[in-house]
Amino acid sequence: MNVNTLHPLPLGGAAVEDGFWADRQRLNREVLIPDGARRLEAAGNLHNLRVAAGRAEGDFRGLLFADSDVYKWLEAAGHELARRPSDSLARQADALIELIAAAQEPSGYLNTYYQLVRPRERFANLAWDHELYCAGHLIQAAVAHARGRGDEALLAVARRFADHLDAVFGPGRRPGTSGHPEIELALVDLFRLTGERRYLALASFFVDQRGQGLLQPASFGASYFADHVAVRSQSEIAGHAVRALYLAAGVTDLYLETGEERLLEVMRAQWEDMAARKTYLTGAVGAHHRDEAFGAAYELPPDRCYGETCAVIASIMWNWRMLLATGEARHADLLERTLYNGFLAGFALDGGAYAYVNPLQVREGAPAHVRHPWFPCACCPPNVMRLLAGLHGYLATADAGGLQIHQYAGATLRAGEIAVRVRTDYPWDGRVEVEVLDAPAGDWTLSLRVPAWCGEARVDGVPVAAGEYAQLQTPDERVVLELPMRPRLTAPHPRIDAVRGCLAIERGPLVYCLEAADAPAGTSVDDLVLDPAGSLEDLPRPDLLDGIVAVTATASHRRADGWDGGGWPYAELRPGSPGRGDGPPVSVLAVPYALWGNRGPGAMRVWVPALTG
């Protein structure tokens, strides 16, 4: 495909209608979004707005960036209302928008923490206090309602705030940038909607301010704020994962609007550093708990994986923009891996709880790792809501020559004179049928991504290369893509010390794990050893976890109870020493990692030690 020519489908150009993602969008509409409104009320986020608007009395409640969770919820509502109108949700959103407008100061400034707690200060601590971050989420919510619903009430609020920011910051005015990137990509989106170039220039200004030591105190080092080096000189991804990836998304957006090649060069370098050396098998990122940050190259311990749900969402956002910028299938591949594994693990099957942290291993007897209905720092739940509500926007793109399908779901896709209907039971089944409903009179191209994990893929029976796009010139009315879904074993890079000698199970786009709930009687997940020479088979389980395809594998059970180290956890390796998987073979059941923890707490692992002979 040609570079720099991919465009998102127009509003209404993608509709998920059935299957895997339709079920999750329905869960979002019926459970997550309604519950989110109740949680925001109970946590005090809406109380803060009422006090700022003079409609209630009391102290500020929650964390200083509490406003941002309201705006993310509103963005989710905007995407949902554009997808499926609802009078009740529209009334709820409109009442909240009216409250936000009432809380805004005449200058355009809007941040309830500063308005209620520090009324004499503005932009006094850009490193930590999230004023620009909150403004960014307000703008994104406003764009969602204006673009999706045609309702510009929130857009008027957002533009007043953006105009205020433009009057405060910029060349010849106040220096500074946000300790938590978000404003950059939001301002680019506001420019796209309004055509007002001041917003694009302000986004560029905030990017250019980085690397000048303006964000202090840098308790975790300047890289935590993405302020350790100028953006155009940064070739490695580093620092707080969410901050780094939101900034990368904003910088890539700037490239898409300006065409400045240096921006794309550094984004390519950072993406390659992340994908090759700093990403977990599930697409999760962030190896450090203390600073929620990327680690060194190949520092990917499974039990200490932070893998924040917001970080995987940020990765999805950035991969989408890199796909638009380059047309390269590898960005759609990583988006898919992250979406089906790192992201899906972030919320429970019934929608009743969320994960902030997403490890790849939980040991037997370790403190219970469970999802929670809400968090004091509730950044992840409304982030999940807004991604699910707008998920259809990640399925396909268009260019002057035709339509490109990047992610497979039961959906109808439209771009100009082209319309197709996709039917599939993906990710459980690799058969994807594409029916051409409408097509232009002349030549056009249908491009279908063939995932890099796939071996012998075929389009209408003809082999096609993996890791690329199968390009069909003026296709027939019906096209069938077949992606073999055989289970496979995956080995880690030799430099990932924490999982050396281990293997993981994958099938299609899904990473699998072993859970205590499925461990054979008398065994422990912690003591299982995979036999790479054993059988690896599909096992449809309609009765398990709302219906899955599980995988069975052959393993043995290490005799950990026979360990004799003399009260010491180490012993000389001798023939017959316990711990090498010398127990009798057992069949183990692996389930999709994204669904782990839905049957209660317990041991879990993605990477499993393997027999070596």
N, C-alpha and C positions, 0 to 999 in steps of 0.2 A: 504493500500500500504506500501511497505517497505520504511524505512527511508534512506535518503542519496543515493537514486538510481535514482532519476528523472533527466533527461537530456533534454535540449532544442532539438527541432528537428533539423536535419542537414540543411545546406543551401539549400533552395529550397523545404524544407519539408512541408511548409505551404503556401498556396496561397488562399487569400480571393477573391472570384470570383463574388459574387452577394449579394444583400441585404444591410442591414444597414451600416455595416463597409466598404463594397466595395464602397458605395456612398461617404463616408467620405475620404477614401483613394484617390478616384478620385478627390475630391475637393482639397485635399492636393497637388496632382500632377499637376492639371490644374490651380489652383488659388493661394494657399498659398505659395508654393515653388517659383514659378515665381515672385510673388509679393514681397516675402522676399528678393530676390536678388536685386530688384529695391530699396527697402527700405534701405538695407545695403549700397548701393551706395549713396543714397541721404543723409543718416545720417553721412557719412564720414568714416565708418569702413574700406572700401576698400581704401579710400584715405590714411589712416594711413599706410597701408601695402605698398602702392606705395612710400610714402615718405621714409619709412624704407628701401625699396629696392633701393632707389636712382633714382626712375623713376618719381618723382614729387617733388614739393616743397610746403611748407606750414606748419602750426602748427597742432599738434595733435587735433583731433576732437572727441567729445563724452566723455563718462565715461571711467575711467581707465581700465575697463575690457571689452572694446569694442571688442577686438579680439575674446572673447569667443562666441559672437553671430555669427561671421563668421564661427567658427568651428562647432557650432550646426547646422547651415544651411548646411554646408558641410556634416555633418553626415547624415542629412535627405536626401541629394542628394545621398549619398552612399547607403543607404538602398533602396531608390527609384530605383536607377539604377540596383541594384541587383534583385529587384522585377520585374521591367519592363524597359528594356534598352531603352534609348532615345539618339540619336546622339546629339541633341541640348543641352540637360542637361549635357551630358558627356563632350562636348566641353566647356561648361560654368564652370563646376567643374574643369576640367583639367587646364584651364587658371588660375583659382583662386589658385589651388595647386601650379602651377609654380610660381605665384606671392609670395605665402607664402614662398616657398623655397628660392626665391631671397631675401626676407626680413630677413631670418635667418642669424645670425652672424656665423662666422667660428667656434666659440666655441660650437655651438649648441643652444645658448641662443636665445629666440624669445619671445619678448613682446613689442609691438610697443609703448606702453605708456612709459616704461622705456627707450627704445631706443631713443625716440624722446624728452621726457620731462626731464628725469633724467638719462642721459647716463653714469654718473659716479657711479651710484648705482645699486646694484643687491640684491634682497631679503632683502631690508632694512626695510620693514614693512610688515612682513608676516601676521600680524593680519588683515590688511585692504586692501592690494594692489593687491590681487588676481593673483599673478604671477603663483602660483602652480595650482590654479583653472583654469586659462586659459590653462596651460599646459595639465591639465586633459582632457579638451574638445578637444584640438588638438589631443591627443592620441586616444580618442574615435572616432573622425572623421576618423583618419588614419586606425583604426581597421575596421571600417565600409567599407571603400573603398578596403582595402586589402582582407578582408574576403568575401565581397559581390561581388566585381568586379574583384578581382584578380589583382588590380592595386596597386603597392607598392610605388608609387612616394611620396605620403603623409606619408606613413609609414617610409620612409627613414628620412624625416624631424622630425617626432615624435621620432624616435629612437635616433637621434642625440641629441634632447633636453632631452630625458629621460637619456641618457648616461651622459649628462652634469649635470643633477640633481644628479645622482648617484655619480658623482665625487665631488659634493659639500656637499651633505648631507649623513649622515649615521654614524654608530659607529666609533669613532675615527676621525670623520670629523665634519662638522658643525651641531649643534642641530637645531631643528625647525620643525614646521609643518604648515599647511595652515589654515588661519583664515576662509576660506570657503572650506570645504571638497569637493572633487571631484577627486583629484589626486589619492586617494587610490583605488577606484574602477577601474579607468582608467589603473593604473599600473597592477592590477590583470588581466585585460582584455588583456593588452599587453603581459604579461607572457603567458597567454593561447594561444595567437596567435603565439608567437615566441619560447616559451619553455625556454627563458632566465630567470633563477631563480633570477638574480640580481634585476629584476623588482618586483618580488614577495617580496623579502627581503626589498626593499625600501618601498613598500606599508606597510609592517608590521612595519618598522621603524617609518613612519609617524603616524601610529595608536598608537604606543607605546609612542610617544612624548606627547600625550595629557594628561592633568591633571597635568602638571608640571609648570603651570603659565608662559609659554613661549609667550603667545599671549597677548600682552599689547599694547595700553591701552584698557581695557575691559569696554568701556563706559556703556554697558548694563549688565555688569556682565560677568564672565568667561563662564557661560553656553551658552551665545550667540554664542560663538565660539566652543562649545562642548569641552571646556578646563577646566571645573570646577572639574573634577574628572577623574581618570584613566579609560580608556574604560572598562577594565575587572571588574571594581567596580561600574559601572553605571547601576542601575536597573530601573530608570525612564527616560522617554523621556523628554527632556527639551531644552530650548533655541530656537534660530532662526530655524524655521521649515525646511526650505530647507537644511540648513547646517546639522542639526541633522539627517535628513533622507538620505542625500547623504552619510554621514559618516556611518549610519547603513547599507546601501547597500554595502559599501566597506568592512565593518567588516564582514558582512555575506558572501561576496565573499571570504574573507580570510579563514573563516571557511570551505567553500566548497572546498578550495584547500589544507588546512592544516589539517582539521579534529580536530582542537583544541576545545574540548568540552566546555571550559569556554566561548569562544566566542559565541557559540550557546546559552548557558545559559543566558548571559546578553542580547542577542538579543531577546530571548523569553520574558524575563522580560520587556524589553522596549516596545516590540510589544504589550504585554498584557496591559501595562499601557496606551499606546496610544489608542488601540482599545476600551478598556472598559471605559476610563475616559476622553479622550482628542480628540476624533474624532467626527465631526459633522455627522448628518444623511446622508449627501451627500458624505461622505468620505473626505470632506475638513478638513484641519488641520490649526492651527494657529489662536488663539483668540485675539492676540495683534497686533494693527496696528503699534505702535511706534517702536517696535523691531522685527516685523514680526514673533512672537514667539508663542510657546505653552503657554497656561496659566496654572493655577492650576487645579487640578482634578475637573472635571465637570464645569469648567469655559468655557461655550460654548454659549455666547450670540448671537442670530441669526443676529441682526442688526449690531453688531460689529465683525462678523466673517471676518477675513482677508482672509483665504482660498486661498492664492496665487496659481495661476495656476501652477507655478513651483513646489510648495509644493505637490500638488496632483499628479503631474508626478513623483516626488521623492517617494511618497508613493507607487505608482504603481510599480516602480522599486524595492523598498525594498520588497513589498509583493511577487513579482515574485521570488526573491532570497530566501525568507523564504519558499515559496512553494517548490522550488527545494531542500532546505535543509531538510524539514520535511515531505513533501507529505501530509500535513494537509489541508483539504478542507477550513478551516476558512481563510487561506491566499488568496485562490482563490476567496472566497466570498467577502472579503474586497476589493480585486483588482477590482472585478466586480462592486461593489457599487461605488467605486471611479471613475472608468472608465466611467460609464454611467451617472454619476451625476456631481461630482466635476470637472472632466476633460472636459466633453462635454460643460459645461457652459462657459468654457474658450475661446470659439471662436464662432463667429456668423454663422448662418446657411449658408450664402452666402460666407463665408470666408473673408469678407471684414473688420473685426475688431476682437479685442481680449480683454479679461478681464484680468486685473492684479489681482484684488480683486474680490471675489465671495461671497457676503453676502447671508444670507438666509431670510433677510427681508429688504425691503425698504419702509419707511413710505410715506404716501401721503404728498406732499409738501416738501419732503426732497430734497437736491441737487440731480440733475439727476445722476443716476448711469448708465453709458452707456459704451459699449465697444469702443475701439479706434483702428484706423488702425495701429498704432505703438506707441512706448513709447521711451522717452529718455533713460530709463533703459529697453532695449528691450529683457530681458532674456526670457520672456514667449513665444512670438510668434515663434522663431525658436525651442524652446523646444516642442511646440505643433507639429511643422512640423516633428521633428525627431521621436516623439512617434507615430504619425500616419503612417509615412513611414515604421516603424518597427513593427507595431501593430500585424501583423500575427505571430510574434515570441512569443506572449503571449497566443496563443490559446491552445497549446497542448505540451505534453512531451512524452518521451519514456523511458522505462527501459528494463532490460533483459527479462521481462515477457510480455511486450506488449505496448499498447498505452493508454495514459490518455488524455481525452479532458476536459479542464478546463473552456473555454469560448466558447460560441456558436455563430457561424457565418456561412454563406454560404461559404464553403471552402473545398478544398482538402488537406488532411493531409497525409504525408508519413514518415515512419521511418523503415529503413531496408526493410524487405519483406512485411511490412504492408502498405496498402494504403486504405483510406476511403474517402468518399464524404459526407459532411454534408449539408443538406438542411433545412432551417428554415427561418421564418419571425421574429425571435427574434430581439428585445425585445418586439415587439407588440403581438406576438403569442408564446405560450409555447411549441408548437410541434416541436420536433427536430428529423429528420430522418437521420440515419447514414447508408450509404450503404458501405458494405465491397467490395472494388475493387480488392484487392490482400491480401493474407494471407499466412503465413508460413505453411508448411506441418504438423507441430506438434501443440501442444497446445499453446494458447496465450490468453491474457486477454485484453478486451476493458473496460476501466474505464470511467464512465460518472459522472461528478459532479452533484449532486442534491443540488441546493442552499438551504441555511438555511432558506431563506424566504418562501420556498415552503411548502405547506401543504401535499396534497395527491398526490404525484408524482407517476408515473407508468412507468415501462419499459415493453413494449410489453404486457400491461395490468396488470402486476404484481406490487403491491405496493412496493415502495422502500423508505428507510429512508432519510429524509432531513438532510442537513449538512454533508453528507458523499458522498462517491463515490459508485455508483452502478457498481459492477464488474461482467462482463459477460465473462465466460470462453468459449473460442472458439465460438464466437457469430455466429448467422445465417447471411446470406448475407444482411439482412435488419433488423435494430433495430429502434424502435420508442420510444423516451423518451417524456413523456407528463408532462409538468409543469403547473399546474393550475395558471392562471393569474388573479384571482379574486382581485379586489381592496380591500385594507385593511387599517384600521386605526392603527397608531403607536403612542404609548405614550412615553414620555421621562422619563429618570431616575429621581426619586424624588429630587435628589440633584442638578439637573440643574435648578437653581432658575429662570433663565431668561425665561423659557418656561413651568414652572409649571402650570398645568391646561390647557395645550394646547394639540392638537393632530395634526398629520401629515397624509397625504394620500400617500400611496405607491401602486404600481401595478407592479408585477414582479420585475425586478432589478431597476425600475425607482422610484425616489422620485418626487412627484407632488407639485405644488404650485398654489396659487391663484394670478392672475394678474389683475391690474386695467382694462385692455382691455376687460376682461370677466365679470366684476362685474355687477350684475343685475342693471337695471336702478334705479336711486335714492339711490343707496347704495355705500358704500366705503369699500374697502378691509380691511381697518383698523378697521371697525366696525362690521365685520361679525363674527358670532359665530357658530361653527359647532354643529350639533345635532348628537351625536354618535348613537342614536337610529334610525336615518333616513336612507333612502336608499343610497346606494353607488353603482353606475352602470358604466359599460364601455360605452363609446360613440365613435365609430370610426368617425374620422373627416378627411377624405382625402383632404378636402379643407383648412385645417388649418396647418400652420407651416410645409409645405411640406408633410403633411400626418401623422397623429398621431392617437393614441387611447387616447382620453381624458377620464376624470372621472367626473361624476356628483355626487354631494353630497347635503344633505339638511342642510340648515343653517337658522339663523335668523339674523336680523339687529338690533344691539343695538341702543337705542335712544340717541346717543351721543349729538344730538342737544338739548336734554332736560336736559342736565346736569346743576345742580344748586349748585355750590360750593361757591357762593358769590365771584366770582373772584379768587377762590382758586381751584387748581386741585384735591382737596380731599373733600369728604363729608361723613357724617355718613351713614352707611348702614342701610336702613330701608325698610320694605316691600314696594315693588313697585318702589324701586330706579331704575333709568335708568342704562343701561349698562350691564344687565344680559342676553341680547338676548331675550327681551320680545316683539320684533316686530313680524310681521307675517312671517311664514316660506317662504323661497325662495330657489330655486334650483341654485346652483353655479357650475361653470365649472372649473375644475382643469386641468392644462396642465403640461407636464414634466418640472421639474425645469431646466433641462439642456438647454431648449429652451426659457427660459424667456428672456425678453428684446429684442426680435427680431421684435417686433412691435412698437418700440419706448419706451421712458422712462415712468415710472409710478410706482405706488405702487405695491409691491409684498410681499408675505409671504409664507413660508413653514409651520411654526408652527402656528396653528389657535386656538384661545381660544375655549373651548368646554363648552356646557351646562352641568351643574352639577345637574340638577333636578329642 
